[in-house]
Amino acid sequence: MNNWNSRTKLVHAGTRRSQYGEVAEAIFLTQGFVYDSAEQAEARFIETGPDEFIYARYGNPTVRMLEERMAATEGTEDAFATASGMAAVNGALVSLLKAGDHVVAARQLFGSCLYILNNVLGRYGVEVTLVDGTNLAEWEAAVRPGTKAVFFESVSNPTLEIMDIAGIARIAHRVGALVVVDNVFATPLESRAVALGADAVIYSTTKHVDGQGRCLGGMILGTKEFIRKTVEPYLKHTGGAMSPFNAWVMLKGIETLDLRVRAAADSAKAIAEAIQGHGKLAHVIYPGLADHAQHALAASQMPNGGTLLALDLKGGKEAAFRFLNALRIFTITNNLGDSKSLVTHPATTTHSSLTDEARAVAGIGPGLVRVSIGLEDTQDLIEDVMKALEAA
Ligand SMILES: Cc1ncc(COP(=O)(O)O)c(C=O)c1O
């Protein structure tokens, strides 16, 4: 399996078959597992083998298939599946940190990630320093002996800034800090995060892995030591496990991840090129465009420019709302990574809890619209965006 290319791993890695030899992955919708004897139950609580399970909060065969498939694809030794992407972010950070530890994180983060850093970790005595994640000098100045972890989104939500994984990892590793990367926007497709120095990689599998807007889920990937000795004891006792049903949906979703993400990224690039320079737009942000501030870095870290773009409309909130309301194919929502194309106004939804000042620092102006490209016909999407821009 180690010699397989990513597309083959996405379809086959981690597959376990029951005694019936089913072709498609079975869903083991069970909370518990039967022991042949009291002695076997006792033994399993002392040491659980790879095909043995105790309770679905600890592990489940369907969930294990998804964990092994994603670990094989990501190139990590192990993985732990969680109930949502936020359960993964929380699980990775809280299981690792204790009072007195120091964390450095990029300030360009999804609102709930910022909540964990600003409102949760601090309450338990963890010191957090936020830096401009795109500025290596700020990382350098912030880390110190005693910095236990660094955390950042490799592509930031929603402004699509690219963090230099290798550069940040070099700085973090000098002081012995663990590099934890939220790779949601980059997607697991040909992820280079581990090769570039990430020690742990996190996904909201709610997004591109499901890919069809159905189930919540998350994944923490890393070394066997980190997953089994740090993450698992915390998560299995605090209840952040992924449901077997959701894991089964995602096992089918991930089979088509490569095809879906490539198709959506091709459309995203075509749309970005078609609307670049449009009179109603102050700026089109797309990492696959040559004018993106970190285009070269994006190209070195990702197989394509990604499935998301951000449009900055000239007329502020009013123009952004007119644009959103005029779209006919795109759906207004706060989600992303779906086969349906989706649009979000971050300032009034996903990032509305930030202060005006924090939003301004993060580059989330009133005219900014986040666009997640789906699998519809590219030309139809371009025409929909063009007509809505006229209406804006
Ligand atoms: C970058 C990033 N990380 C984490 C999450 C959280 O994922 P979930 O909604 O599955 O908890 C999101 C959700 O939008 C996200 O965009």
The ligand as an SDF file (V2000), in Angstrom:
LIG
                    3D

 16 16  0  0  0  0  0  0  0  0999 V2000
  -10.2330   26.3200    8.8000 C   0  0  0  0  0  0  0  0  0  0  0  0
  -11.3020   25.6170    9.5700 C   0  0  0  0  0  0  0  0  0  0  0  0
  -10.9560   24.8560   10.6200 N   0  0  0  0  0  0  0  0  0  0  0  0
  -11.8880   24.2050   11.3570 C   0  0  0  0  0  0  0  0  0  0  0  0
  -13.2310   24.2990   11.0520 C   0  0  0  0  0  0  0  0  0  0  0  0
  -14.2320   23.5940   11.9140 C   0  0  0  0  0  0  0  0  0  0  0  0
  -14.8260   22.5190   11.2880 O   0  0  0  0  0  0  0  0  0  0  0  0
  -16.2430   21.9170   11.7870 P   0  0  0  0  0  0  0  0  0  0  0  0
  -17.2890   22.8650   11.3250 O   0  0  0  0  0  0  0  0  0  0  0  0
  -16.2970   20.5700   11.1440 O   0  0  0  0  0  0  0  0  0  0  0  0
  -16.2010   21.8340   13.2730 O   0  0  0  0  0  0  0  0  0  0  0  0
  -13.6290   25.0910    9.9630 C   0  0  0  0  0  0  0  0  0  0  0  0
  -15.0650   25.2250    9.6270 C   0  0  0  0  0  0  0  0  0  0  0  0
  -15.4590   26.0180    8.7830 O   0  0  0  0  0  0  0  0  0  0  0  0
  -12.6470   25.7590    9.2040 C   0  0  0  0  0  0  0  0  0  0  0  0
  -12.9800   26.5420    8.1590 O   0  0  0  0  0  0  0  0  0  0  0  0
  1  2  1  0
  2  3  1  0
  2 15  2  0
  3  4  2  0
  4  5  1  0
  5  6  1  0
  5 12  2  0
  6  7  1  0
  7  8  1  0
  8  9  2  0
  8 10  1  0
  8 11  1  0
 12 13  1  0
 12 15  1  0
 13 14  2  0
 15 16  1  0
M  END
$$$$
